[in-house]
Amino acid sequence: MTDISNNLETAEHPENLRRVAIDPVSRVEGHGKVTLLLDENDHIHQVRLHIVEFRGFEKFIQGRPYWEAPVMVQRLCGICPVSHHLAASKAMDTIVGATLTPTAEKARRLMHYGQILQSHALHFFHLCSPDLLFGFDSDVAKRNIVGVIHAYPEIAKQGVLLRKYGQEVIRITAGKRIHGTGSIPGGVNKNVSLEERDYLLKDIEQMITWSRDAVGIARQLFEQNLALYNDFGTFKAHTLNLVREDGAMDLYHGGLRARSMDGETMFDHYDYGHYWDVIFEDVKPWSYMKFPFLRSLGPETGWYRVGPLTRVTQCDFIPTPLANQARMAFLAFNGGSAAKATLGTHWARMIEMLHAAELIRELLHDTDLQGTELVNIGKRQERGVGVIEAPRGTLIHHYKVDEHDQITRCNLIVSTTHNNQSMNEAIRQVARRYLDGRKLTEGLLNHIEVAIRAFDPCLSCATHALGKMPLEVELVDAEGTRVNVLARSANHM
């Protein structure tokens, strides 16, 4: 089998290779494509995930007043705006020297757990279930959410209502379901009223039951497809996530924990306010996504994985009983194979959804949500870093603000960016195992997309550029004839 490399130069005659593109990658948030280079015998010499869209948030937010950041940056995405809203708010808490009141922190946490619940439900039930329920190479006409609704109406209904409930939690805490304004530098702008609390309490037990059922569905799928799921796109990786002081899973706050691909702890409870001492970013000319790496290992071997699989396996325990019980079963399953498998991420994601539902119930019984002390501001600072565990993984927001209250620097390292190299590694493994030397079909190419979807990528959030954007400008006369064209290539960045 021909080795799949990152470098085209490994092919003896690169000019003879043909190119196959999956464009766009479907059932993900944002726009991306995968390219494969094959020789005359259908052996694959290269496979890459390309991010083809550009988002300029790090640049155009410069010059804006710092208090606009939590509202502005969430426009990165319509799927995970709450994550950016809260990460930016946490960074601005440092800028304004805030120590959050109990009401503010718990209202934010409630908002965040609603986000985890709705996003995980959307991804598992709507975006991935067609592959998991029907098979990776099943009829494409059936392999979609409409097919799921027809074949598994109860599962589809549960997915819709779980997401709806999470969106209602967001609406109540943030003001609206998408792009809310509830979190502000130093706190929140509203509490949760008794009427709103009772409205959410009405359905929370059903959400917990359905979340437990979803964990069962994920386990059953793994059991029924054990050989396939264990091997599919699986690779060893370093890992990174936040953990609480006692090592518990904490999706809102904590210190950074990194472990090597062999399970050795590289750093633990590291202050994310100085993340740049342990994490750096590389760029490549063929993608607008950056390639983060652990500084101690360098760009070639220091890439790592974030997200549900990392969080569930790398924390010491989950601090809610049902989710922790599910975690222990997950880790013990088949000698721990699911905890090492790329497709084990779906199972881990459902465990986190159950955890979020339990936390929502717990918070709804906390009277601090009805408190009236919403904002607390202290000594002003120049720099602020906010880190949160978004649905897709660790999310870093970093800002500098001048004496005029204007943002002078913004750096965003989003979950999908952390997973950039991991996704490329997963699709290489799938290409080696399932595509190399075979005539390509839609079903086989969908195997590549299945590997990407396991990471629940948000490509809109993750895209950046270094230097100049590729640009083509056409001059067209009144009759529609092209008179002239000016082009600037990405190769000249």
N, C-alpha and C positions, 0 to 999 in steps of 0.2 A: 504494500500500500504506500502510495506517495505521501510523504510527510506534509502536513498543512502548516505553512509558515506565515509569519507576519510580513515576510519580504518576498516580493515577486522575483527577486534575483535568484532564488533557489531553483527556479525552473530553468532547464537547459536552454529552451528556446521560448522565452516569454512572449514573443510576437506571435507564436502559434496557438496560444491559449485562447479559449473562448470565454466570454463573460456571461454569467447568468445572474439576473437581479431579482430579488424579492422586493418589489417597490409598489406600494408602501407595505411595511409590516402592519398587519391588521390587528384589531382588537387590543391596541395599546393606546395610551394617551400621548398625543403628539405625532410627529412624522419622522420616520426613519426608514432605512432600507438595508438590505443585506446583499452583498455581492460575492459571488463565487467565481473563481477562475479555474477552468477545467481544460485538460488536454484531450487529444483525440480519442483516448480510451476512457473518458469520463472520470479520470482520477483528478481529485481536487488539489490544487496547489496553493490556494489561498481562500480564506473566508473572513469577511469583516462585516461588522455592524457599523453603518454610517449614519450619523445624525445630520440631516440635510436642512434643518431649519435653524434660524438664528434668533436669539433673544438677547436684547441689549440692556437688561435691567441693571447690571452692575455699573454701567456707564451713565445711563440717562437719569438714574436716581441722584447722581452727584449734583450738588447745588440746591437740592430740595431741603426744606426744613425737616429736622429729624423726626418730628411727631407725625409726619406724613408716611414714614416708611412702613409701619405695620399695615396700612391700608393699600399703599401702592404696590408693594412687592408681591402681595397675594394674587395680583393679576397675572403672575406667571402662569397660573393654572386654575382651571375650573373644577378639578377633581380634588386637589389637596390644598386649597387656599388657606384653610385653617392652620395648617402646619407652618406655612410661611408667615401668616399673621402672628402666630404665637412666637416663632423663633425671632422675628424682628422685634416683637414686643419685649422679649427677654433681653435682647441686646440693648434696647432703649432703656430698660430698667437700670442697667449699669450706667448708661449715659446720664440719667437723672438721679443716680444714687439711691434708688428705691429699694426698700425692703417690703415685700408684698404683705398686705394684710391677709388674715385667714380667708376672708370673703373673696378677695381678689384671686388668690392662688387657687382656691377650690372652684370658683367659677371658671377660671381658665382650664383647670384640669377637666372639668365636666365637658367643656367645649371640645377639648382635645380627645377625650374618650368617645364622644359622639362622632368625631372625625375618623377615628380608628375603626369604629363599628361600621359606619356607612361606606368607607373606602374599601375595607376588607370584604364586605358583602358584595359591593359592586364588582370587585375583581374576581372573586371566586365564582359567584353565581352567574354573572353576565358575560364576563370576558373569557374565563377559563373553562367553565363547566362544559361548553360544547365539545372541547377536545377531550376532557376527562370522561364524560359520560358516553360519548359516541365513538371515541377512538381517534387517534391523530390523523389517520388517513381515510376516515369515513367520508361519505358523500358530502361534498362541500355545500350542496344545497340544503342539507340538514344540519350541518355543523355550524350552528349559529344560535342566537338566543331565541329566535322564533321556533327553531327545532326543539329546543329545550322546553319551551312553553307547551308545545304540542305533546311531547313524549313524557315530560316530567312536570306536569302543571303545579303540583304541590311544592316541589323544590323551587320552581321559578317564583311562585307566589311568596314563599318565605324569603327569598333573596330580595324581592322588591320591598317587602314590608320591613325587613331588617334595615335596609338602606333608608327607607322613609323615616324610620324611628331615629336613626342617627342624624339625619338631616333636621329633624324636629328639635333634637338636643342642640344642634348648632344654631338653629333659628332663635331659640329662646335665649341662648347665652351670647350670641354674636349679633343679633338683630335681624339677620336674614340667613337663608340657607347657603348662599354663595356670596363671597366677598363681603362679609359682615364687618362691623366696626366695634365690636364689644370690647376688645382688648386694646389698651392704650398704654403709653409709657408710664410706668409706675403703678398700674393696676387695671381696673375695668371701669366701664361707664354705666353699668347696671348690675343689680343683683338678680337672683332668681326668686320671684314672688311665690307665695304659698299656692296660689292658683296654678302657676306654671309648674311648680313641683308636683302637685297632685295630678296634673295632666300627664306628666311623664311617668309618674308612678303607676298609672293605670295599666300600662302595657309592658312594664319592664320585666315582669316574670315570664311573659310569653317570649320576650326577646332572649332571655337567658335560656329558656327551653330550646328555642330554635337554634341558638348558638351551640348548645351541646349537641343537638342533632347534626349540625354542620360539621362538628369535629368528628362525629361518627361516620358521616358520609366520606370525609377525607380519608379516614382510616380504612373504611371498606374499599375504597378505590385503590388504595395502596396494597391491601391484602389481595385483591383480585388481579392485580397487575404487578406482582412483586418483582419478578425478574426484570421487566421493562423499567419500572420506576426506579429500582435500585441503580441501574446502569445508565439511565438516560441523562446525558449531559453532565454527569457527575465528575467532580474534580476536587482536589485539595486546595484550600485557600487560607490565607491569614484572615482574621476576623476583627471587627471593631463594632462597639456599641456602648451605650450608656448603661451604668448600673447604679443602684442606690448604695448608700454607705455600707449597708449590711450585705451587699451583693445581690439583692433582689432585683427583679425586673422593675424598671421605672421608665415609663414612656414619656414622662414630662421633664424629668430633671435627673441629674446624677453626674458621676465622673466617668471618663473614658476608660474602657477596658479593651486591650488588644491582646490577641493570642496568635501564636504562629500556627501554621498549617499542621504542625505536630502536636498542638495543644499546650505549648509552653506559654506562660503569661509573659508578655513583653512589657506592658505597663498596666497599672490598675488604679482606678479612682483618680485618673489624671485630670487636673483642672482644665476644663475645656476653654477657659479664658486665655490659655496659652497654647491652643491647638497647633499653632504653626511650628512649635518646637518638635512636634512628633509627626506631623502630616505636611506634605508638600504636594504640588501639582505640576504635572507635565502636560505638554500639548503635542498633538500630532497633526500633520498637514491634511489628513483625510477625514477629520471629524471636527465638529464644533463643540464636542464634549471634551472636557479636560480629563486627565488621567491621574487621579490622586495616588499617592504611595506613602508608605511609612518611611520617614527620613532615614532611620537607622539601617534600612535594607536597600534603599535606592530605587530608582524608577523601574528597573528591569524585573526585580523579584519582590518589590515591596507592595505590590497591589494587594487588595483585600476585598472582603465581602461584608456587606451590611444587610440589615433587614430582618424579617421574622425568623428565618431559620437560625441566623446568628443570635438573635436576642433570646429565643427560647432555649437554645442549647448552651449559651454562654453565661446566662444568669445563674445564680446559685439556687434560686427558687422564685416562684411567682406568688405574690402576696395575696391571692384570692384562692379559696379552697378548690373550687371546681376546675379552674384553669391549671392550678398546680398539679392536681390529680391527673388531668389530661396530659400535662407536660411529662410526668413520670412515666405514663404509659407510652408516650411517644418515644422517649429516650430508651425505653426497654424493648421496644418492638423489634423483633427479629435480630436480636443482638446489637441493636443500635443502628441498623442500616438506614432507616428512614431519616435519622438525624444527620446523616452524612450525604444524603441524596439531594440533588437539585430539586426534584419534584417533591421532596419532603417539605419544601417551603410552603406548599398549599396547605398541608396539615398544620404546620406551625402557625400559618396565618389564621386559621380557624381557632386555634388555641388562644391567640391574641384577641380575636373578636369576642370570645367567651370571657376573657379577662376584662375587656373593656365594658362588656355588659354588666359584669359583677361590680366593677368599680362605679359605674353609673348608679346602680341601685344603692351602693354604699353611700355615695355622695348625696343622693336625693334625700337621705334620712339625716343629713348633717345640717343643723340649724344655722351654721355659719353662712350658708348660701343666702340666707335672708338678712345678713348683716348690712349695715349702712356705711361702714368705713371701706371705701372702695379704692382710694388712691393714697399713696404714701411716697413722698419725694424727699431726697436728701441732698448730699453734696454732688455737684455736677462733675462729670468725668469726660475725658476726650474720646475714649475708645470703649466700644461695647461689643461683646460676643454673646450670641444666644444660640444654644444647641438644644434640640428636641429630637425625640425618636418619632419621625413621621411614619405613616403606614409603610412606606417603602424602605425605611432605614434612617440612619443618622443624618440630620440636617443641620448645617452650620451657617449662621448669618454673622457677618463681621462688618462693623461700621466704624468710621472715624468722623467726628463732628468738630467743626471749628468754633471760634468764639462768637460767630454770628449765627449759631444754631443750624448751620448748613452742613449737609453730609459731604465730606470731601473724599471718602473712600468707601467702597462697598465690595465685599467678596462673599460669594455664595458658593458653598460646596453642598450640593443637594444629594439626596439618597441615590438617585440613578447615576450621578457622576461617580460616587464612591464605587458603584457596582459596574462601572464601564468595562474595565478589563475582565471582570468576572463573567459578564455577559458574553464578551468575545471568546473567552475560554470555553464557556458552555456550548456555544454554537460550533466551535472547532471540534469539540468532542462528539457532538451529534453528527457533524459532517463526516468525520472519520468513520464513525460506527455505522451510519445508515445510508449515506449518500455516495461515498467514494466508490468509483468503478461501476456505478449503476446508472441506468437511464433515468433521468429525473422526471418525476411526476408531481402534480400539485400536492398530492398527499405526502410525498417525501419532503418537498420543500416546506410543507406545513410543520414538519418535525423541527425545523430551524426556528420557526415562529413560536412553537410550543416552548422551546428552551428559553426564548427571550421573555415570553409572557410569565414564566415562573418567577421572574424578578419584579413583576408588576411595574415595568418602567414608566416613568413620566418624562417623556422626551422633551416636552415643552419646557419643563423646569430646568433641564440639565444642559441646555445648549448655550455655549459661549463662543467667542472668537478672539483670536489674538492677531492684532495688526489690522489688515484691510479685508473687508468683505469682498467676495467675488461679485462682480456687477457687470451687467450688459445693458446698454442703452441703445435703442433703435430710434432713428429719425425717419418718420413716415410722412409722405406728402398727402395732399387732399384726396388722391385717388387710392390711397392705401399701399402705394409702392414704397419699398424700403429704399431710402436715399443713402443712408450711412448707418454705421454701427460702431460703437465704441465698447470695448470689453476690457475688464480687469479680471484676471484669472486668480483663483484661490492659490495657485502655485506660486504666486508672487507675494504671498503674505509674509 
